[in-house]
Amino acid sequence: LLYIHDETLVCFLYFPDPDDYQPPIWKSYLYQLQQEAPRPKRITCPQEVSASVNVKKFHGMISREYADELLAGKEGAYLIRESQRQPGTHTLALSFGHQTLNYRLFYDGKHFVGEKRFESVHDLVTDALITLYIETKAAEYIAKMTTNPIYEHLGYTSLLKDKMVHRLSRGRTEPRRVTFQSDDRVSLIISSPVVRRSALKDTPEKLSSYEKIHNFKVHTFRGPHWCEYCANFMWGLIAQGVRCSDCGLNVHKQCSKLVPSDCQPDLRRIKKVYSCDLTTLVKAHNTTRPMVVDMCIREIELRGMKSEGLYRVSGFSEHIEDVRLAFDRDGEKADISASAYADINIIAGALKLYLRDLPIPVITFDLYSKFIQAAKLPNAESRLEAIHEGLLQLPPAHYETLRYLMAHLKRVTTFEKYNLMNAENLGIVFGPTLMQPPEQNALTTLNDMRQQKLVVQLMIEHEDVLF
């Protein structure tokens, strides 16, 4: 709702339930300044100077002094000239603040002097005048506009956050911090789960939530837009701010650095399931784990646990691709039943493909070296302790996915008599799937294969202790 109050534009944002939300007032000062900014005025050349630059505003190679004379006293006036210092290059001369500003002008299909690219020089100058005027008139205001944000006070933000925390607290297993105690009489490698548990001492749980940073990208807004962090107008002709491509939050570029990591992805903006960031997917679908992991594991445990070479034997790649397309198209309604795919190796292959195609692996890039170094430790207890510490540092959605997968793979090993798959075999299969070096170096991957295998093997064998 927009209305004028004491010559001030006021905008109220309304939500369905007034008991949960008190609308903020969008601040109009910067919007008013944009309306006051000088309008561009083209200084035309009486004749065409160059066939290569067929525009009347091009004045050929003229001096700065002559350009100053042509623009004198005309705020917002501009022309294009060829540089005398660098022949063959073009300069945009612009009159602003009773002086002439000169910019090197580039063209690569669009016109630009900085990061922004424009269809026409006129649009470029319009945007430049708005920016120059606002940053000159309101420099101090802009510097302080992030000091009293409305973001944390928005009803929909706090309400959404409360709902998410409540939902996730019911559906997620929190990481358990445990201490591995040295005992000469107990071997954590060969002892039973009951004995192993007796050698552990529980310490306070690591409390965390499914936080997700916003995926901001530069955006051009059509029509007036206000920043949803500071409530100030987003000025300019194009690229006025940034928009989160996952949840649609619109903010100034400078405000984006201060927005909390509380992105709640909008399902309508998530175009696919495969190759989608793990945390983004689970938050968009309101699940604790990716649907692909849950559905594939459920199907495998229903009819494939005795399948010889489970996860080692490959299914037909064309059928695995069909499953991927089904998840991308239908989400949780994808049909992966025996009637659609009789070969369980297709479902196992689809699960491996999902995990392999994650933009950030389940064991994240920043923790990769920590797990590799843990696997290199000579002492068995120290090795498990280091792996456990690494697990506690995983993002919650990654931790929960890995915990669920390891519990499943542990159950797979109980059918080794039939499927011939033990923790070591599964470590070979899933090591490079769950762990990838950040530099994507083939030699590094080759050198680390033994450690990758060992990390997964130990997580399977000690799943009940590590998670």
Salt bridges, closest charged atoms under 4 A:
ASP6 OD2 - HIS5 NE2 3.25
ASP108 OD2 - ARG117 NE 3.12
GLU115 OE1 - LYS253 NZ 3.88
GLU119 OE2 - LYS110 NZ 3.32
ASP127 OD2 - LYS116 NZ 3.21
GLU140 OE2 - LYS144 NZ 3.20
GLU152 OE1 - LYS161 NZ 3.53
GLU174 OE2 - ARG172 NH2 2.34
ASP183 OD1 - ARG185 NE 3.39
ASP202 OD1 - ARG176 NH1 3.94
ASP246 OD2 - LYS212 NZ 2.75
ASP262 OD1 - HIS214 NE2 2.98
ASP266 OD2 - ARG268 NH2 2.74
ASP294 OD1 - ARG289 NE 2.70
GLU299 OE2 - ARG303 NE 2.65
GLU301 OE2 - HIS408 ND1 2.66
GLU301 OE2 - ARG411 NH2 2.81
GLU321 OE2 - ARG324 NH2 2.33
ASP328 OD2 - ARG324 NH1 2.92
ASP330 OD2 - ARG329 NH2 3.19
GLU389 OE2 - ARG177 NH1 3.07
GLU400 OE2 - ARG289 NH1 2.56
GLU400 OE2 - ARG403 NH2 2.70
GLU424 OE2 - LYS453 NZ 3.72
ASP464 OD1 - ARG196 NH2 2.89
